[in-house]
Amino acid sequence: MSALAGLLGAGVGLGLVLAWAGWRGVALPRPARSPAQPKVERATLRLGLAAGAAVVVGAATGWPVGALLAGLAGWGLPALLAGTKGRAEALAHIEAVAGWAEMLRDTMAGAAGLEQAIVATAAVAPLPIRAEVATLAVRLEGERLAPALRGFAEEVADPTMDLVVAALVLAAEHQASRLGELLGSLAQAARDQATMRLRVEAGRARSRTSVKVVVGVTAGLALGLAVLNRSYLSPYDTALGQLVLLLVGAMFAGAFVWLSRMTRPNAPERFLAAHGGPGVPEHSPGVTP
């Protein structure tokens, strides 16, 4: 009881502090966000949903298997029902790579070298990759071009950028000819890829809607039976019933995972990572040493 009173008091105190800060217009300090922090926050949220669902279902039904299945649902449903934000960000990333390749081509056409072109585009690079390009420009002050570009490719971690970086590395190490023309071709290929993915996403939108409807109807039916007709589920109170529930839940979980995979495109394999890390193959198609 004293622990509960302490938690309630802490909550009231925090609420008063936030109300005072909002009334006075005080900006509360925020810790710096690392690039991996959004992923950690999403994982923490899913873990909290899983634990909460498991506790609620376990307490309401007394079924260990029900608590397990509810926890799995709390963990997996946010990813299953996720919107198109991640796919839109991936398309924006491809467009950014294309735009940066064209910036390099146009800057080098003005009699600038490759390093000078990279530094010149750092401040105006497309927003999705601006931070990585700025880091590359800073790294060039104390590092050779080729290793800096390989590190840049690992930071961006994009298959389309791997092709651009491979061309730049070969140009830096072997003085590849017609680099500007190649960068223009890669930019056009990236935009064609983005257009193709937009068409594919439009075709899969109906499948994603169907998945959400199936998941919603299934969850609503289970919740309705548990609330309105508890006696109908009484056979699951036995050990054999729990075993049957585990089997049924596993079948539904497998079906939901299958439906989710049907609505998501396969991630393309990275060009540089496919050759054992951040190195560049000795011979790359489309570049003439």
C-alpha positions in Angstrom: 0.0 0.0 0.0 2.8 2.4 0.8 4.6 1.6 -2.5 1.3 2.4 -4.4 1.0 5.7 -2.4 4.6 6.5 -3.3 4.0 5.9 -7.0 0.8 8.0 -7.0 2.7 10.8 -5.2 5.5 10.7 -7.7 3.0 10.8 -10.6 1.2 13.8 -9.0 4.5 15.6 -8.5 5.6 15.0 -12.1 2.2 16.3 -13.4 2.6 19.5 -11.4 6.1 20.0 -12.7 4.9 19.6 -16.3 1.9 21.8 -15.8 4.2 24.5 -14.3 6.6 24.2 -17.2 3.8 24.5 -19.7 2.3 27.5 -18.0 5.7 29.3 -17.8 6.7 28.3 -21.2 9.8 26.6 -19.9 11.6 24.3 -22.4 12.5 21.1 -20.6 15.9 19.7 -21.4 16.0 16.8 -23.8 18.8 14.3 -24.1 20.6 14.0 -27.4 19.1 11.3 -29.6 21.4 8.8 -31.1 20.6 7.3 -34.5 19.7 3.9 -32.9 17.4 5.5 -30.3 14.2 5.4 -32.4 14.6 1.6 -32.9 15.2 1.2 -29.1 12.0 3.3 -28.4 10.0 1.2 -30.8 11.3 -2.0 -29.3 10.6 -0.7 -25.8 7.0 0.2 -26.8 6.4 -3.2 -28.3 7.8 -4.9 -25.2 5.5 -2.8 -23.0 2.5 -3.7 -25.1 3.4 -7.4 -25.0 3.8 -7.4 -21.2 0.6 -5.4 -20.6 -1.4 -7.6 -22.9 -0.1 -10.8 -21.3 -0.8 -9.5 -17.8 -4.3 -8.4 -18.6 -5.3 -11.5 -20.5 -3.7 -13.8 -17.9 -5.5 -12.1 -15.0 -8.8 -12.0 -16.8 -8.9 -15.6 -18.0 -6.4 -17.5 -15.9 -5.0 -19.2 -19.0 -1.2 -19.4 -19.2 -1.4 -20.1 -23.0 -3.8 -17.1 -23.4 -1.3 -14.8 -21.6 1.5 -16.1 -23.9 -0.6 -15.6 -27.0 -1.6 -12.1 -25.9 2.0 -11.2 -25.3 3.0 -12.4 -28.7 0.1 -10.4 -30.2 1.2 -7.3 -28.3 4.7 -7.7 -29.7 3.8 -8.5 -33.3 0.7 -6.6 -34.1 2.3 -3.1 -34.2 4.6 -4.3 -36.9 1.8 -6.2 -38.7 -0.5 -3.2 -38.7 2.3 -0.6 -39.4 1.5 2.1 -41.9 3.4 3.2 -45.0 5.8 5.5 -43.1 8.8 3.2 -43.4 8.2 2.5 -47.1 7.8 6.2 -47.8 11.1 6.9 -46.0 12.8 4.2 -48.1 11.5 5.8 -51.3 12.7 9.2 -50.1 16.1 7.7 -49.4 16.4 6.4 -53.0 15.4 9.8 -54.4 18.0 11.4 -52.1 20.7 9.2 -53.5 19.7 10.1 -57.1 19.7 13.8 -56.2 23.1 13.7 -54.6 24.6 11.8 -57.6 23.3 14.5 -59.9 24.8 17.2 -57.6 28.2 15.5 -57.8 27.9 15.2 -61.6 27.0 18.9 -62.0 29.6 20.1 -59.6 32.4 18.1 -61.2 31.3 19.4 -64.6 32.4 22.8 -63.4 36.0 21.7 -63.3 35.9 20.6 -59.6 37.6 17.5 -58.4 35.8 14.7 -56.7 36.8 15.6 -53.1 35.9 19.3 -53.8 32.5 18.2 -55.2 31.7 16.1 -52.1 32.6 19.0 -49.8 30.6 21.5 -51.9 27.5 19.3 -51.8 27.7 18.5 -48.0 25.6 21.6 -47.0 23.0 21.2 -49.7 22.7 17.4 -50.0 19.1 15.9 -49.9 17.8 15.9 -46.3 17.6 12.1 -45.9 21.4 11.7 -46.4 22.6 15.2 -45.5 24.0 14.1 -42.1 26.0 11.3 -43.7 27.3 13.4 -46.5 28.4 16.1 -43.9 30.2 13.4 -41.9 31.9 12.3 -45.1 33.1 15.8 -45.9 34.6 16.1 -42.4 36.2 12.7 -42.6 38.0 13.8 -45.9 40.0 16.3 -43.9 42.1 13.6 -42.3 41.4 10.5 -44.3 42.0 9.3 -47.9 39.0 9.4 -50.3 38.5 5.7 -50.9 38.4 4.6 -47.2 36.2 7.5 -46.3 33.8 6.6 -49.1 33.7 3.0 -47.9 32.8 4.1 -44.4 30.2 6.4 -45.9 28.6 3.5 -47.6 28.4 1.6 -44.4 26.7 4.5 -42.7 24.1 5.0 -45.4 23.6 1.2 -45.8 21.6 1.5 -49.0 21.9 -0.7 -52.0 21.5 2.2 -54.4 24.2 4.2 -52.6 26.5 1.2 -52.8 26.5 1.5 -56.6 27.3 5.2 -56.4 30.1 4.7 -53.9 31.6 1.8 -56.0 31.8 4.2 -59.0 33.4 6.9 -56.8 35.9 4.6 -55.2 37.0 3.2 -58.6 37.3 6.8 -59.8 39.4 7.7 -56.8 41.7 4.6 -57.1 41.9 4.0 -60.9 41.0 7.3 -62.4 37.8 6.0 -64.0 36.7 7.9 -67.1 33.2 9.2 -67.9 32.4 9.4 -64.2 29.9 12.2 -64.7 28.0 10.2 -67.3 28.0 7.2 -65.0 26.6 9.2 -62.1 23.8 10.5 -64.3 23.0 7.0 -65.4 22.9 5.8 -61.8 20.7 8.7 -60.8 18.2 7.9 -63.5 18.3 4.2 -62.5 17.6 5.1 -58.9 14.6 7.3 -60.0 13.3 4.4 -62.2 13.6 2.1 -59.2 11.6 4.5 -57.0 8.9 4.8 -59.6 8.7 1.0 -59.9 8.4 0.6 -56.1 5.6 3.2 -56.0 3.6 1.1 -58.5 4.3 -2.0 -56.5 3.2 -0.3 -53.2 0.0 0.9 -54.9 -0.8 -2.7 -55.9 -0.1 -4.1 -52.4 -2.2 -1.5 -50.6 -5.3 -3.6 -51.1 -3.5 -6.7 -49.6 -2.5 -4.6 -46.5 -6.0 -3.5 -46.0 -7.2 -7.1 -46.2 -4.6 -8.1 -43.6 -5.8 -5.4 -41.2 -9.5 -6.4 -41.7 -8.7 -10.1 -41.0 -6.6 -9.2 -37.9 -9.3 -6.8 -36.6 -12.2 -9.3 -37.1 -10.2 -12.1 -35.5 -9.3 -10.0 -32.4 -12.8 -8.6 -32.1 -14.3 -12.1 -32.2 -12.0 -13.4 -29.6 -12.6 -10.4 -27.3 -16.4 -10.5 -27.9 -16.6 -14.2 -26.9 -14.4 -13.6 -23.8 -16.7 -10.7 -22.6 -20.2 -11.7 -23.8 -20.1 -15.4 -23.7 -17.5 -16.6 -21.3 -19.1 -20.0 -20.9 -18.5 -20.8 -24.6 -14.8 -20.7 -23.9 -14.9 -22.8 -20.7 -13.5 -26.0 -22.4 -10.2 -24.1 -22.6 -10.0 -24.0 -18.8 -8.6 -27.6 -18.8 -5.1 -28.8 -19.6 -6.3 -30.3 -22.8 -8.1 -27.1 -23.7 -4.9 -25.1 -23.1 -3.0 -27.5 -25.5 -5.7 -27.0 -28.1 -5.6 -23.2 -27.6 -1.8 -23.3 -28.1 -2.2 -25.2 -31.4 -4.9 -22.8 -32.6 -2.9 -19.8 -31.6 0.2 -21.1 -33.4 -1.9 -21.6 -36.6 -3.3 -18.1 -36.4 0.2 -16.6 -35.6 1.7 -18.4 -38.6 -1.1 -17.2 -40.9 -0.7 -13.6 -39.7 3.1 -13.8 -40.3 2.5 -15.2 -43.8 0.0 -12.4 -44.6 2.5 -9.8 -43.3 5.3 -11.1 -45.5 3.0 -11.1 -48.6 2.4 -7.4 -48.2 6.1 -6.5 -47.8 8.7 -6.4 -50.6 11.9 -8.3 -50.2 14.8 -6.0 -49.1 17.4 -5.8 -52.0 20.8 -7.1 -51.2 23.5 -4.6 -50.7 26.1 -4.4 -53.5 29.2 -3.8 -51.3 28.1 -6.0 -48.3 27.7 -8.9 -50.8 31.4 -8.8 -51.4 32.5 -9.2 -47.8 32.1 -5.8 -46.2 32.9 -2.3 -47.2 35.2 -3.2 -49.9 34.7 -2.6 -53.6 35.1 -5.4 -56.2 38.1 -5.2 -58.4 36.0 -4.8 -61.5 32.6 -3.2 -61.4 30.2 -3.2 -64.4 29.7 0.2 -66.0 33.0 1.8 -64.9 36.0 1.9 -67.3 39.3 2.1 -65.4 
